[in-house]
Amino acid sequence: MKRVEITEPALKVVEQLKEKHGELIFHQSGGCCDGSSPMIFEKEDMYLDESDVLLGKVAGVNFYMNQDQFEYWKHTHLTIDITEGRGASFSLEIPLGLRFIIHSRILTAQEDAHFNPK
């Protein structure tokens, strides 16, 4: 069971970025600019602390979300996708004229019990 997945078009962009930049990390902060969108950075460029929650791995890349943002999203399944357009962030896909977006759905009862045990 996975909490976060990725579409095939987004996977292709991640693979392209990995070739160019090496190890990467996804982060969704809920902060300013495009903070509520998933952003991808070189692994060494992202500072993580105890307020970041690891949701899983997609395309071999860890996906983290800020704890405050996670409280709003913890009952959802996330799918990372890609769309044309420039975001207002420092995410690595921006120079390609693309941006990552999230599609979400409510977890099934079985998924919710697995990811959010009472």
C-alpha positions in Angstrom: 0.0 0.0 0.0 1.3 3.4 -0.9 0.4 6.8 0.3 2.0 8.6 -2.6 2.4 7.6 -6.3 3.5 9.3 -9.5 2.1 9.4 -13.1 4.1 8.1 -16.0 4.6 11.7 -17.5 5.8 12.9 -14.1 8.1 9.9 -13.7 9.8 10.7 -17.0 10.5 14.3 -15.8 11.9 12.9 -12.5 14.2 10.5 -14.5 15.4 13.4 -16.6 16.1 15.5 -13.5 17.9 12.7 -11.8 20.2 12.3 -14.9 21.1 16.0 -14.7 21.2 16.6 -10.9 21.8 13.3 -9.2 20.0 12.4 -6.0 16.7 14.3 -5.5 14.1 14.9 -2.8 10.4 15.9 -3.1 9.0 18.3 -0.5 5.6 19.9 0.0 5.7 22.5 2.7 2.4 24.4 2.5 4.4 27.6 2.7 4.5 30.7 0.5 4.7 30.8 -3.3 4.1 27.3 -4.6 4.7 25.7 -1.2 1.5 23.7 -1.3 2.7 22.1 -4.6 5.2 19.3 -4.6 8.7 20.6 -5.3 11.8 18.7 -6.2 15.3 19.6 -5.2 18.8 18.2 -5.2 19.0 16.1 -2.0 21.8 18.2 -0.5 19.9 21.5 -1.1 17.0 20.6 1.2 17.2 20.9 4.9 14.9 18.5 6.7 14.0 18.5 10.4 11.6 16.8 12.8 8.7 18.8 11.3 9.0 16.9 8.0 7.1 13.7 7.5 8.3 11.0 5.1 5.2 9.8 3.1 7.0 7.4 0.9 9.2 7.0 -2.1 8.3 7.7 -5.8 10.6 7.1 -8.7 13.3 6.3 -6.2 12.9 9.8 -4.6 11.8 10.3 -1.0 8.6 12.5 -0.7 8.4 14.6 2.5 5.6 16.9 3.7 5.8 19.5 6.4 4.0 18.2 9.5 1.5 21.1 9.6 0.5 20.5 6.0 0.4 16.7 6.7 -2.3 17.2 9.3 -4.6 18.5 6.5 -3.6 15.7 4.0 -3.1 12.7 6.3 -6.4 11.1 5.2 -5.6 11.4 1.4 -3.8 9.4 -1.2 -1.5 11.6 -3.3 -0.5 11.3 -7.0 2.3 13.5 -8.3 1.6 14.7 -11.8 3.2 17.2 -14.2 1.7 20.1 -16.1 2.9 22.8 -18.4 3.5 26.2 -16.8 5.9 28.0 -14.6 5.5 27.8 -10.9 6.7 30.4 -8.4 9.3 28.2 -6.7 12.9 27.0 -7.0 11.8 23.5 -8.0 14.1 21.9 -10.5 11.4 21.3 -13.2 10.6 25.0 -13.5 13.3 25.8 -16.2 11.7 23.1 -18.3 8.4 25.1 -18.5 6.8 22.5 -16.3 5.5 22.1 -12.7 4.6 19.3 -10.5 1.0 19.1 -9.2 -0.8 16.9 -6.8 -4.0 14.9 -7.4 -5.6 13.7 -4.2 -8.4 11.4 -3.1 -9.6 10.3 0.3 -8.0 7.1 1.6 -10.2 4.0 1.6 -11.2 2.7 5.0 -8.5 0.0 4.7 -5.8 2.5 3.7 -6.8 4.9 6.4 -6.6 2.2 9.0 -3.2 1.2 7.7 -1.7 4.7 7.5 -3.5 6.3 10.5 -3.9 3.6 13.1 -5.9 4.8 16.1 
